Amino acid sequence: MTKLNLSADEVLTTTRAVRKRLDFDRPVEMSVIEECLNIALQAPTGSNGQAWHFVVVTDQDKKDKIAALYQKAFAAYEESPVQPTKLHGDDPSMKETQERVLGSAQYLAANMARAPALLIPCCTGRIDTPNLPAIALSSMLGSIVPAVWSFMLAARERGLGTCLTTLHLNYEKEVAELLGIPDDISQIALTPIAYTKGTDFKVAPRKPLEGVLHTNNW
């Protein structure tokens, strides 16, 4: 494993959701995953609770079963109103970009089981508790999502690709039973982990800041 020696700005602006450029044929060392997770543990966490857990799946049979559930959820997602090509309808310039996003998402869904490792970040407590106050939900997610992003940034620096997905959560109970995750633990996401084909990722096209910046008033 060789670090890319990216600057802070470079790693922040070129850490992409990698799908088609994941190298499914190159093994990923557990030691590198653990190195990235140790960096993730330095992320901020509410009240220093550190109520996070990270499930790494490398067993092929379990990856196959998780991928099958993911594909089932993806089929429903393709028909949903939040499917990429159904967004940004008011901006024709986004059409080609959104079609590429859908194509790469379809590729990942079809190949999820081929990833050398899958990471499922979790947090203590149930985020689906009925009538959970917004502040509690925000605190719980705010205490795990930064750690996930830190993991993804650390992975990028080490030539690994990741992609934060959530569709498997439609079958969270089934995945929990498969992996022995306790009932009082919430799964937050699923990301494949693989070395990337090339490391020359670029800044992504984004709509300008002025369209989403609000100073003092909306």
C-alpha positions in Angstrom: 0.0 0.0 0.0 1.4 3.4 -1.1 -0.1 6.7 0.0 -0.9 9.2 -2.7 0.3 12.2 -0.6 -2.7 14.3 -1.6 -3.1 17.7 0.1 -6.1 18.2 2.4 -7.9 20.1 -0.3 -7.2 17.4 -2.9 -8.5 14.6 -0.8 -11.6 16.6 0.2 -12.4 17.5 -3.4 -11.5 14.3 -5.2 -12.9 11.6 -3.0 -15.6 10.4 -5.3 -18.4 7.8 -5.0 -16.5 5.1 -6.9 -18.4 2.4 -8.7 -17.2 1.5 -12.2 -13.5 2.1 -11.3 -13.4 -0.3 -8.4 -10.8 -3.1 -9.0 -12.7 -6.2 -7.9 -9.8 -8.5 -8.8 -7.2 -6.9 -6.4 -7.4 -8.0 -2.8 -7.6 -5.4 0.0 -5.5 -6.0 3.0 -7.4 -6.0 6.3 -4.5 -4.0 7.8 -5.2 -1.1 5.4 -8.9 -1.2 6.3 -8.1 -1.1 10.0 -5.7 1.8 9.4 -8.5 3.8 7.7 -10.9 2.9 10.6 -8.4 4.1 13.2 -8.4 7.4 11.4 -12.2 7.3 11.4 -12.1 7.0 15.2 -10.7 10.5 15.4 -13.9 12.0 13.9 -16.1 14.1 16.2 -18.8 12.4 18.2 -21.6 14.0 20.3 -20.6 14.2 24.0 -17.6 12.0 23.1 -20.0 9.1 23.2 -18.1 7.1 20.6 -21.2 4.9 20.1 -20.0 3.6 16.8 -19.4 0.2 15.5 -18.0 -0.9 12.1 -18.8 -4.3 10.6 -16.4 -5.4 7.9 -17.6 -8.3 5.7 -15.1 -10.3 3.6 -16.8 -13.7 3.7 -18.0 -14.4 0.1 -21.2 -16.1 1.0 -22.3 -13.3 3.3 -21.3 -10.7 0.6 -23.4 -12.6 -1.9 -26.4 -12.5 0.4 -26.1 -8.9 1.2 -25.6 -8.1 -2.5 -28.8 -10.0 -3.4 -30.8 -7.9 -0.9 -29.1 -4.7 -2.2 -30.1 -5.7 -5.8 -33.7 -6.2 -4.7 -33.8 -2.8 -3.1 -32.1 -1.3 -6.1 -34.8 -2.6 -8.4 -37.4 -0.6 -6.4 -35.1 2.4 -6.3 -34.9 2.5 -10.1 -38.7 3.0 -10.3 -38.7 5.6 -7.5 -38.9 9.4 -7.9 -35.4 9.9 -6.4 -33.8 7.8 -9.1 -31.0 10.0 -10.6 -32.5 10.7 -14.0 -35.7 11.8 -12.4 -33.9 14.6 -10.5 -32.9 18.1 -11.7 -35.7 18.0 -14.3 -35.6 21.8 -14.4 -32.0 21.9 -15.5 -31.4 20.2 -18.9 -27.6 20.6 -18.5 -27.7 17.9 -15.8 -29.3 15.2 -18.0 -26.0 13.6 -19.1 -24.5 13.7 -15.7 -27.5 12.1 -14.1 -27.6 9.4 -16.7 -23.9 8.6 -15.9 -24.8 8.5 -12.2 -27.6 6.0 -12.9 -25.4 3.9 -15.1 -22.7 3.6 -12.5 -25.2 2.9 -9.8 -26.6 0.0 -11.9 -23.1 -1.3 -12.4 -22.4 -1.3 -8.6 -25.7 -3.0 -7.8 -24.8 -5.8 -10.3 -21.3 -6.2 -8.9 -21.6 -5.4 -5.2 -20.7 -9.0 -4.2 -17.4 -8.7 -6.1 -16.0 -6.0 -3.8 -13.1 -7.5 -1.7 -14.8 -6.0 1.5 -18.0 -4.4 2.5 -18.2 -1.9 5.4 -21.4 -1.4 7.4 -21.0 1.5 9.9 -23.5 1.3 12.8 -24.4 3.3 15.9 -25.8 2.3 19.3 -29.5 2.9 19.5 -32.4 2.8 17.1 -32.8 5.7 14.7 -36.2 4.4 13.7 -37.6 4.7 17.3 -41.2 6.1 17.0 -41.4 9.8 17.7 -37.7 10.1 18.1 -37.0 13.9 18.6 -35.2 15.5 15.6 -32.4 16.6 17.9 -31.8 13.0 19.0 -31.8 11.7 15.4 -29.4 14.5 14.3 -27.1 13.8 17.2 -27.0 10.0 16.5 -26.3 10.5 12.8 -23.9 13.4 13.5 -21.9 11.1 15.7 -21.3 8.4 13.0 -21.5 10.0 9.5 -18.4 12.2 10.1 -16.5 9.0 11.0 -17.7 7.3 7.8 -16.6 10.3 5.7 -13.2 10.2 7.5 -12.9 6.5 6.6 -13.7 7.3 2.9 -11.1 10.1 2.9 -8.4 7.9 4.4 -9.3 5.2 1.9 -8.9 7.7 -1.0 -5.4 8.6 0.3 -4.4 5.0 0.2 -5.7 4.3 -3.3 -9.0 2.7 -2.2 -12.4 3.5 -3.6 -15.6 3.7 -1.6 -19.2 4.6 -2.2 -21.7 5.3 0.5 -25.0 3.5 -0.1 -28.1 3.1 2.0 -30.4 0.9 -0.1 -29.7 -2.2 1.9 -31.4 -0.6 4.9 -34.7 -1.6 3.3 -33.6 -5.1 4.5 -31.7 -4.0 7.6 -33.3 -6.8 9.7 -32.3 -9.5 7.3 -28.7 -8.2 7.2 -28.6 -7.9 11.0 -29.7 -11.5 11.3 -27.0 -12.6 8.8 -24.2 -10.7 10.6 -25.4 -11.1 14.2 -25.9 -7.4 14.7 -27.9 -6.8 17.9 -31.4 -5.4 17.7 -30.5 -2.2 19.6 -27.9 -1.3 16.9 -28.7 0.8 13.9 -27.0 0.2 10.6 -26.3 3.5 8.9 -24.9 2.7 5.4 -23.0 0.2 3.3 -19.9 0.9 1.3 -17.9 -1.4 -0.9 -14.1 -1.2 -0.5 -11.7 -1.9 -3.3 -8.6 -0.5 -4.8 -9.3 1.8 -7.7 -8.4 1.5 -11.3 -6.2 4.5 -11.5 -6.1 7.3 -8.9 -6.7 10.4 -11.0 -10.1 11.4 -9.7 -11.2 14.9 -10.4 -13.3 17.6 -8.8 -17.0 16.8 -9.6 -19.3 19.2 -11.4 -21.5 21.0 -8.9 -24.1 23.7 -9.2 -22.7 27.1 -8.1 -22.6 28.1 -4.4 -24.7 31.2 -4.9 -27.7 29.0 -5.6 -27.6 27.4 -2.1 -25.9 30.0 0.1 -28.1 32.0 2.4 -26.6 34.7 4.5 -28.6 36.0 7.5 -31.9 35.2 5.6 -33.1 32.4 3.4 
